[in-house]
Amino acid sequence: MSESIQTGISIKNLNKKFIIDKEEVSILENINLDIKQGEFISIIGSSGCGKSTLLRIIAGLDNDYEGTVVMDGESILKPSLKRGVAFQEHRLFPWLTVSDNISFGLRNKSSEEKQDIVKQHLELVGLKGFENAYPSQLSGGMSQRVSIARALANDPEVLLMDEPFGALDALTRIQMQEECLKIWKTKKLTIIFITHDIDEAIYLGDKVVIMSQRPGKIKKVIPIEIGRPRERNSYDFSEIRKPIYKEFFSDKKETFYYTI
């Protein structure tokens, strides 16, 4: 196995089934994907295709599957501080301040170390000055920034993001996309990002992984070979957008392109 894959994530022949009404239902089927260290991978597909289930398996939150999921040469069978997770819902503890939410998962750290980590990550996500605020005092975008800071506080190698901007308004969503890229570049992370938004997938990703409807399979992996920063209305961007739309709307005579 090559060095680039040994220091990344390798998924081989992954199959996942659920028992629904006493019957086995295939959710993921024959998933094969190699993710290099430092890559930004966008995963896109219709609701119910198994994207979130795949993310849970990579996170180590679900180990009831067939096949292998390996990170840094070790099988993923349980959660690890190497992998941080940010969900669509921020899942902050409402009774804790922003600082306490970010430091909640820190273990074996002194008070001074926790303060330094919180300060660093508040600055990273653009929330300096909100240390003592409570979640009820934050906007949706600010709450999601706190959630991301909390996921990053243990200095993971991989950040798993499950439609983290799906509930935000269009303008806030664009701002959060820029923040996400800034964090990726600053921390030199591997990011696996689930989205329903084709433009978001192209704008953020080094590759776009397209999944089929249930049972979820990888239909195609499209490399995004345009430089950064990316212009959503550019010719190169639209040329990448077209084949991705065709994967979902191939039976349509006309395709209406959506841009934020």
Number of C-alpha atoms within 10 A of each C-alpha: 6 6 11 14 17 18 18 20 24 21 18 16 14 19 21 24 16 14 9 8 7 7 9 11 14 15 20 27 18 17 20 16 16 15 21 17 21 19 18 23 24 27 27 25 25 16 13 14 20 23 26 18 18 21 20 17 20 26 23 18 15 17 16 13 15 15 14 17 25 19 20 15 15 13 15 20 18 12 17 12 17 14 21 23 23 23 19 17 16 20 14 20 13 12 11 15 19 28 23 21 22 28 22 14 12 16 9 7 11 10 10 9 13 20 15 12 22 23 17 14 23 24 12 19 20 14 17 13 10 16 16 11 14 19 21 12 13 14 11 18 19 19 21 25 24 28 25 27 30 29 25 26 22 18 17 18 19 28 23 24 22 22 20 25 26 16 14 16 11 12 9 15 18 15 12 20 16 15 16 17 18 14 18 18 12 10 15 14 19 23 27 20 25 28 23 16 18 20 19 21 24 26 21 22 22 20 19 24 22 24 24 21 18 17 19 25 22 21 14 13 16 17 14 17 13 14 9 9 10 13 13 16 10 9 10 15 18 16 10 17 18 13 13 21 15 12 15 15 13 12 9 9 6 8 12 9 11 10 11 11
